Amino acid sequence: MDILKVFLYTFLFVFVAWLATTVYTQFSGKGNLIELEPFTEIVGEAAVIYNPDPFSDFDEQVSIQIAKGLQSAGYKVVVVPTNEDVPDLALYDLTVLCANTYNFAPDWNVATLIKNRDWQNHRVAAVTLGAGETNLAAKQLKGMLKNAGAEIIGDAEFWLMKPNDENYNAESNRQAAKEKAYRFAIEISQTLATTL
Ligand SMILES: Cc1cc2nc3c(=O)[nH]c(=O)nc-3n(C[C@H](O)[C@H](O)[C@H](O)COP(=O)(O)O)c2cc1C
């Protein structure tokens, strides 16, 4: 076998393996629907949507922290993974979309949800999750939402490997993301309070 054939077969193998991993990752994760009641009088209702990753539950943990932050601000919150039926989001005062980044783009389930639902004047927070290279995906997510007519009231990126704060260490980076996600939720609740 000449060197060109070895190169070609190696390239094909890597490409097919990457494609299979991508498709598996996009569609096979499972999460549970969670409902949180506010501790005080209800000020509004929010939905937090994410596409569960099959390899780690970072997306679920961040989504739950955002839900807890909104709950503490008086919101009734439902956290819905895309393997469950996603409700009519027009019924909510706010939707938080947590998109995982796969190959520099937002995950396909969240992207499909943006294409298939009515977002006209709907208040949305756009959250992008990933190992660390989420810049392009975050831009795409916001672009898709703007084109769909949504009103983006906040956006954030959280990472598994890239430092989430200045006191980075690998063991506590997830915890830092979760704390930042909670604070982000409080911030968007304050923005909402000025617009509701
Ligand atoms: C096929 C594949 C492609 C990925 N591409 C990116 C990427 O382009 N940028 C990035 O930051 N992370 C990338 N990741 C990492 C995922 O975004 C990351 O695992 C996920 O968002 C974080 O937590 P979760 O796995 O619990 O959702 C990729 C992962 C896989 C499996």
The ligand as a Tripos MOL2 file, in Angstrom:
@<TRIPOS>MOLECULE
LIG
   31    33     1     0     0
SMALL
NO_CHARGES

@<TRIPOS>ATOM
      1 C1        -18.4170   15.4910   18.9040 C.3       1 LIG1
      2 C2        -18.1320   16.5730   19.8890 C.ar      1 LIG1
      3 C3        -17.7980   17.8420   19.4690 C.ar      1 LIG1
      4 C4        -17.5270   18.8680   20.3880 C.ar      1 LIG1
      5 N1        -17.2140   20.1200   19.9330 N.ar      1 LIG1
      6 C5        -16.9510   21.1000   20.8280 C.ar      1 LIG1
      7 C6        -16.5990   22.4230   20.3910 C.ar      1 LIG1
      8 O1        -16.5380   22.7260   19.1900 O.2       1 LIG1
      9 N2        -16.3410   23.3640   21.3300 N.ar      1 LIG1
     10 C7        -16.4020   23.0950   22.6730 C.ar      1 LIG1
     11 O2        -16.1560   23.9920   23.4790 O.2       1 LIG1
     12 N3        -16.7490   21.8610   23.1290 N.ar      1 LIG1
     13 C8        -17.0150   20.8700   22.2370 C.ar      1 LIG1
     14 N4        -17.3730   19.6200   22.6880 N.ar      1 LIG1
     15 C9        -17.5490   19.4040   24.1300 C.3       1 LIG1
     16 C10       -19.0420   19.5390   24.5190 C.3       1 LIG1
     17 O3        -19.5630   20.7750   24.1390 O.3       1 LIG1
     18 C11       -19.1580   19.3760   26.0380 C.3       1 LIG1
     19 O4        -18.9230   18.0400   26.3640 O.3       1 LIG1
     20 C12       -20.4900   19.7510   26.5930 C.3       1 LIG1
     21 O5        -21.0830   20.8900   26.0970 O.3       1 LIG1
     22 C13       -20.2920   20.0450   28.0560 C.3       1 LIG1
     23 O6        -21.0010   19.3630   28.9550 O.3       1 LIG1
     24 P1        -21.9940   18.2030   28.8140 P.3       1 LIG1
     25 O7        -21.1460   17.2210   28.1300 O.co2     1 LIG1
     26 O8        -22.4140   17.7120   30.0990 O.co2     1 LIG1
     27 O9        -23.0810   18.8450   28.1300 O.co2     1 LIG1
     28 C14       -17.6080   18.5920   21.7850 C.ar      1 LIG1
     29 C15       -17.9430   17.2970   22.2130 C.ar      1 LIG1
     30 C16       -18.2040   16.2990   21.2910 C.ar      1 LIG1
     31 C17       -18.5550   14.9240   21.7960 C.3       1 LIG1
@<TRIPOS>BOND
     1     1     2 1
     2     2     3 ar
     3     2    30 ar
     4     3     4 ar
     5     4     5 ar
     6     4    28 ar
     7     5     6 ar
     8     6     7 ar
     9     6    13 1
    10     7     8 2
    11     7     9 ar
    12     9    10 ar
    13    10    11 2
    14    10    12 ar
    15    12    13 ar
    16    13    14 ar
    17    14    15 1
    18    14    28 ar
    19    15    16 1
    20    16    17 1
    21    16    18 1
    22    18    19 1
    23    18    20 1
    24    20    21 1
    25    20    22 1
    26    22    23 1
    27    23    24 1
    28    24    25 2
    29    24    26 1
    30    24    27 1
    31    28    29 ar
    32    29    30 ar
    33    30    31 1
@<TRIPOS>SUBSTRUCTURE
     1 LIG1         1 GROUP 0 **** ****
